Amino acid sequence: MCNLYSQTTTREAVTRLFKVGGNRAAAFEPQPAIFPGQEAPVVRIAEDGEREISILSWGFVLPQHGRAAKRVTNARDEKLLTSPFWKGSFHTRRCLVPATSFAEPTGRRPAVWHWFALVGAEARPLFAFAGLWRSWSGPLKPGGEPVKMDVYAILTTQPNDIVKPIHPARMPVLLGGEDAFDTWLEGPAVEAHALVRPFPASAMRIVHEGENRDEG
C-alpha cells in the first residue's frame, strides 16, 4: 500500500513530460513528501477534452456513520471493474499522478523507510502513478460543514521482485512513457486495464533507506 510519495521536479518538467500547456496547469512547487489528505498535482482530461493539471486532495472519501469519513488512498486492481466505489471513475475519470519516488516501511518502533524510484540518468526520474479521481460534496466529519473538493486515489497491484521483500502484498501501478500515459488518460477501458500490472523490477531501484520518512 502506497501512503507516502514525492514529486520533486519542477512544474515545467511536469507539464513537458505529460504534454500539458502551461496555461492549463495549476501552480505548484516540488513536494518531497506527500501524505494522505494532502493536495498534489494530478493530470486529467478537462471538460473540453484537453489535458490539464489540477491540484486535488489525496484520498477518496468514504462516509462512515457516526464517525469521520475515511480517506481511501489506494484502489486495489481486483476491485477496479466490479466495485461501485471505483468502476465509474475507472471508466470515465482516469488520471495520472506525477511522482519521482514512493516509500514503504518495514518494522516498527522505529520503522525503516525504503524509497523506490525508476532507473535513469536522473537521480529520481519523473513517472506517473495510474490514478482515478472524482468530486466529493459533503461533510468530512459528523456535524461538520459540507465541503466541495476533487479527490484522487492511486491504483495498486501485486508487487514486483524489488518491492516484494519490503511490502509482500501490494505496490502502486507505475506508468512510464508517452504511450502508457496516453492510453491511461484517453484509451479504451480494455487497453487501460492492460496497464494495471507490476512495473518491471529491472527498471526500478531503491534510492534511500532510513528511519526518517524523509526521502533523503
N, C-alpha and C positions, 0 to 999 in steps of 0.2 A: 504494500500500500504506500502510495506516494503522498506524503503530507508536508513536504518541505522541498523547495526547489529554488533555483536562482535564475535571474535573467540579467546578465551583467554587460551586455553590449549596448551600443547607442541606439537612439531612436532611428537615426539614419540607416544604420546597418539592418535593423529590423524591417523598415519599410522597403529597403532594397531587396533583401532576400525573399520577402513574401509578396513583392510586386504590388505595393500599396502606394498610391500617390501621396505626397507629403501633405496635401490639403485635405486628405481623408484619414489622417492619423492623429489621434489624440496626443497630447503632450505627455511624456513620461520620462523618468530617469532610470538608469540601471538599478536593479534591486538584488543585493547579494543574498537575501533570504526572504522567501515568500511563504507565508503560513496560511492555513485555512482561515477564511473570514476576511483576509486582506484583499486589496484590489491590485490587479495587474493587467497588462495589455493582452488583448485577445484579437486575433484576426478572424473576421467573419464576413459574410455576404450581406450587404445592406439591402434595404427595400428596393432600391433602384437596380439591383443586380451587380453593383460594383463592390470591390473589396474595401473594407475599412478596418482600422484598428481602434477599438474601443476599450475603455477601462471597466472591467467587470469585477464582481466580487466572487472569490473562490468558495464554491460550495453550493449545490442545490439546496433549497430549503425544504425540509421535511417536517410539517407540523406534528406536534405531539400533544395530546390532550392534557391540559393542566400543567404543562411544562414548557420550557423554552424550546423553540424549534431546533431541530438537529440540522447541522450543515453537512451534507453528503458530498465529499470532495472527489470520490472515485466512483466510476461506473464499471462494474465487472462485465467482461466481454460476453459471458454466457447469458447475461440478462438483457443484453442490448436489443434483441429482436422480440422479446416476449414481455418484458416488464412495462406496464403502463407509465411507470415513473421515468423511463428512459427512451422508449422506442419512438415517441413522437419527435423528440429532439434529434435522434439519430437520423430520421428521415428528412427533417426539414431545418434543423438548426445545428449543423456541424460547424466546428471552429478549430482553429489552430492556436495553440498556446505556446508562444515563444519561450525558449528556455536555453540555458547554457550548461546546467548540471542539475542533478537531483540527489537527495540524500536518503539513506536508510540506516537505522541504528541496529546495533547488536548489543546484548547485555543490558543491565540496569544498574543504576547507582554505583558508578556512573555508566551511562551508555556510551558506546563508541560509535561515532557517526562516520559513514562511508559515503563519499561524494563521487558520483558517476558522471562522466562526460563522454563525448564522442572522440574518436581518434581523428587527428587532423593537424594541419600546420599551426593552427592557433591553440592556445592552452585549453580553451573550452569553446569549441566551435558552436555556433548557433544552430539549433534544431527546433522542432516543434513536438509537443505532445498532441496526440489526437484528442480533441475535446468536443464537448457538447455545451450548448448554452440555452437559457430560457429566461423569461421575465418572471419576476415574483412581485406580487402585490398583497400586502397583509402585514400583520404584526409578527415580530420575531420572538415575543415572549407574552405570556398571559397578561392582559391588560395594557400591553404596550401600544404605542401609536403605530398605525399602519405605515409601511414604507413601500416604496416602489424602487426596484433595482433589477438589473440584469445580472445573472449569476452563471458560472460555468463549472464544469466538472471534467476530470481527466480520466480517460479510459485506462483500464488495467487488464493485463493478460498473464499468462504463465511466464515465470522468469526464465531468462536465458542462463547460460553457464557462468557468466561473470556475476550476475545478480543473485543467483540461487543460493550460494553459500552464505550470503548476507541476509536475504529475505527469501525463504524457500517457497513462499506461496504465490506472490504476485510481483509484477513490475509494471510501470506505466508503458503505454503504447507510444513508442517514439517514431517520428516520421522524419526522414532526411531526404532532401532533393526535391526539385521542382515538380516532377511527375507525381510524387506522393502528395505534395501539398495541393496540387490542382485536383487530384482525384478525391481527396478527403473533403475539400471545400465544395466542389462543384460536380463531382462524378455521380453516376447512378449508385444507389444504395448497395447493390451487389458488389460493385467494384470497390467502394469504400470499405465494405465489410471485409474484403480480402486483405486489407492493410492491417487488420486487427490481429497482430501476431507478435511474437517476441522479436526484438531488434537483434541483428546478428551480434553475438558476443565479441567477435573479432574486430568489430567496428567501435567498440567501447573500451573505456579504461577507468580505473579508479584514480582520481586526481588528488584526493585528500582523505585522510583518516585521522580522527582525534575525538577527544571527549567534548570539545567545544562544538556546538552546532554550526558555527561559522564555517564557510566553505574553505577557508584557508588561502 
